[in-house]
């Protein structure tokens, strides 16, 4: 048993180290991400499981010898490291347009961020009470191509037939995997309870699809939404868009390429603008390296499966597939969200995108950096997810309120209140 405890201690310590400093390259990139993702986003559960396992092994003779005591020290160190990831989540920074510092600072200059309850029950892995889900609604059919979506909406009808705001959700998966049944569910369920109608949209995946067919499919949804939104109680003139990872990349492109003819062939006259965008941990620049040793566009997935052209000879194609290329003064309001310990898409990618948005866009730009969060942190219905969802809901509700009032977006106060921080004038 002492050597069992030693093995557990080594495992716990290495896992905790990986959570704080995940591998960003080489063969350990993928396993490093998965172990870090599970450890960080399920930290309370991991901590309890480790404590129980250590206690059981120690109680059955695990401390008989130097190996056991060494294992105990390593196990306790590992648990301390996991506990530190929980504490780190309190230090999320939200910055606003024209504001380069956190909204609320303690006397030592550190940002305050209220910690949600340690354990949060599953929010919405299945439809919540009060939410109706219409599954596999066909939104595009051409020959053998059949693209579908799921609709999340309140069970109760809106008062006096008032149309509800719409939200488009785009799943991630490196443009090659993923499905509407797997991502965005906590947010869509919560938004439906708040009176929104959510549309979780599938699109063609690579290698079947070649860029820009992914984006064209999503533009087809925007055209479908204009025609069919009222059938689901949604306002055809108000739609926001959100998504994570590859879905974050596509979210930004949907928002920034409104009415660009090359991305809506055959329906160029349809208005494909959206009212706001909330990309999670997305890729925004495929041409410039920056956060990576080499440009994102030069990796094998992009060259062989997604864009299917050599990067070196087709930089203009990769630039056109980069959201940063399409930033303009007319960009809609953005709320960009990223984890500080994202090992798949480094946080510097979000920072430089936000900086460029703030330089050019006339709309409000909000940025939330989730301290200690890995890639895809919002997939789990955790305390962090609950807090982020609340912030997104306040942000989007603020946009919709201003739309109803016919005034410009007043986003910052809404986000600040949702995170328990003081209002900013």
C-alpha positions, 0 to 999 in steps of 0.5 A: 500500500505505501507504493500505491500511495506514492503512485497516487501522490506522483499522479496528483502532483503532476496533474496539478502542475499540468493544470497550472502550466499545461503543455502548449506543444508537442505530443503532450498538447492534447493529453495535457489539455484534457487533463488540465481541462477536467482538473480545472473545470471540475476542481471541487469534484477532483479535490474531494475525490483525491482526498477520499482516495488518499484517506482510504489508501492511508487508512489501509496501511499506506503510511507504513514506510517512507514511500507512503509518507512521500506519497502523502506529501505529494498528494497534499501538494497536488490537492493544494494546487487544485485548491489554488485553481478554485481561488484563481477563478476569483480573479477574473478581469472584465475590461470595458471599451475606453477602460484599461483597468479592472472595474473593482480593485481591492486595496492592493490593486487586485480585481475582486470577483465574487466566488460562486458556490463551491458546488453547483447542480447540473444547470442544463445538460437536459432541458430544464423545467420551463424550457421547450426544445424543438429538435432537428428543425431543417433549415437548409436542404439542397439535394442530399444536403440537410442541415438542422438546428435545435430550438430552445424557447420558454414553454409559456407564450410571451405576453400579448404576443410580444416577439422574443430576442433570438440567440444563435449558438455555433458549436466548436470542434476544430471545424471537423467535429462537434454537434449541436447536441454537445455545446452551448446547452447551459447557456441556451437553457438559461437564456430560454428561462430568461425569455430568449429563443435559442437556435443551436445550429449545425453546419457542414464539417471538414474535410467534407466542407471546404472553407468558406462553406462552413460560414456560408451554411451559417449565413443560410441560417440567418436567411432562414431566421428572417423568414421563420423566426416568428414561427418560434416566437422570435423577433426576426429583426433581433438576433445575437450570435455566440459560440466557442473555439471554432464556433468562436471563430465563426461567431466573430466572422458571422458578426463581422461579415454582414451582407458580404456577397462572397459569403452568401452566394445566391442570397446576396440581398438578404440582411445577414447582420446581427445585433451582438456577438459573444465569442468564447476562446476563438481563433481570430487571426490565421496569418500572424503567429503571435501566440503560436510559434507559427501562424495558426493557418499553417497547421495541418488541420487548416491546410489539409482539411479545412481551407485545403490550400498551402498556407505559404502560397495562399496567405490572402485566403487565410487572411480572408478567413480571419475575423481580424481582417473584417473588423470595421467601424460598423462592427456590432457590440462584442463580448469576448471571453477567454480563459487565462490558461487556455493551452489550445488557443493562448489567451494572447489571441483574444487580447490582440483581437480585442485591442484591434476591435477597440481601435476600429469599432464604434460599438462597445467592446467588453472583454472577460479573461477567466483567470485559471480557466482552460479551453472549453471551460463552459462545457461543464455546468460548474460554478464558473459556467454559472457565473459566465452565463449570468454575465452573458445573459446580462450583456445580451439583455442590455443589448435587447433593452436598448434595441427596444428603446431605440437607443445605442447599446449600454452594455458595460453597466449590465455586465458589471452588475452581473459580475457583482461589480460597481456600475461604470458611467 
